[in-house]
């Protein structure tokens, strides 16, 4: 992998795993090596979607640095763990799982074997969040 990574803005591309092995979603900045960017852009060009991954100008995107730990404020310490978890997109977490785990999760939710990944994704999108959280924890342990 090249040490010279460049920032690319996702503009309509649902997600990409960048050269740092980070999961970047639409609207975010992915840091890609020249080789990885070339492969992704070539694939997008064949699909006719050339504007969904755009090279950022160096002035707009600063090189990623290790983030310092956030200072603990009095207001944050008063929040219960349940309050913090409410901001998490549970369906997004479930849909980010490996396809085999998504099919297992959908099979548990539907009560029957699910063989199709798109069908599993639809079942997960329609699932109740509380039940989904419990099942995700159960599947991650398995």
N, C-alpha and C positions, 0 to 999 in steps of 0.2 A: 504494500500500500504506500502511496506517495505521502510524504510528510507535508506537502504543499496542498492543503485543502482549501476549497473556495466555498463561499456561502451561496446557497441556492434557495430561493423563496418558493414554497409550494403554493401554487395559485390554481386551485381546483383539483389537485392530486390528493386523494384521501389521506395517504400516509406514505412514508418512506423510512427505511432504516439507513441512517447515514453512515459515513465511514468511521464514526466514533462508536458505532453499534448502539446508537440512540434511536428511539422511536419518535419520529417527528410527524405531526399531523398537519392538515391543510392550514395554510396561513403562517406556519412556522418557518424557521430557517434551518435547513439541513446543511451540514458541512460535508462536502463530498470530495474525494480524491479525483484527479483528472480522469482516471480509468473508469471509476464507478459512475461518474457523471456522464461520460461518453456512452457507456452501456445503457444507462437509463434513458438518456436523451434519444439514442438510436431507437430504442423500443417505443418511446412515445411518438417519434416521428413516423414510424410504421403505422401507428394507430391513428395518426392525423391529429394528435393532441400536443403540438409543439409548445404551446404557451402555458402549460400547467406546471412547468419547472423552469424558473427564470433565475439567471445569474444575478446576484445582488451586486450593487456597486460597493466597493470597499469602504467608502465613507459611511454607508448606511448600516452595515453589519460589522460590529466589532468582533475580533477573534474571541472565541469562547474561553472563559476563564473559570477557575473553580469558584463557586459562589461561597461567600463567607456565611457562616451560620446567622440566621436572622435573630435580631435581638428580641428577647422575650419581653413583651409589654404586659402591663398589669391587666389590660383588657383581654389579651389572649389567654392568660393563665386562668381566668375565670370561666372560660368556655369549657364545656364538658366535651369528651371525645365524640359523643353523638352529634354535637353541633358541627364539629369539624368534618365529619364523615358525610354530612348532608350535601356538601358541595361536590362530591365525587360523582361522576357520571357512571353509574353501575353498569348500564347497558354497554357503554363504551369499553369498560374493563372486560366485560364478558366477551365482547366481540373481538377483543385483542388477543384472546387466548388462542392456542394452537387449534387447528380445525378438528382434531380428534377430540379434544376436550370440549369444544363447542358442541360437537355432535353428541357427546356423552351428556352434557348439560341439558341439551334440548330433549334428549331421550328421557331423562328424568322428569323434566317439566311436562312433556307430552304423555308420559306413561307408556310409550311404545318406542320401538327402535327407529331411529332416524338415520338414514343412510346418506342423505343429500346435505351438503354443507350450506347451500343457499336456503334450504328449508329450515335447517337448524338455526341459521341467523335470523330468519323471520320469527321463529318461535321465541328466541331470546329477546328480540326487540319488543315483543308483545308481553313479556313476562312481568310479573309483579316484582318491584325492586327489592322488597324485604326478603322474599323467597329466593330471589336471585343472589343476594348477598350471602345468604346461608349456604346455598348450593355451590357458589364459587369457592368459598372457604373449604367446603367438603371435598371438592374436586382437586383443589390445589394440594391438599394433604395426601390425596391418593396417588 
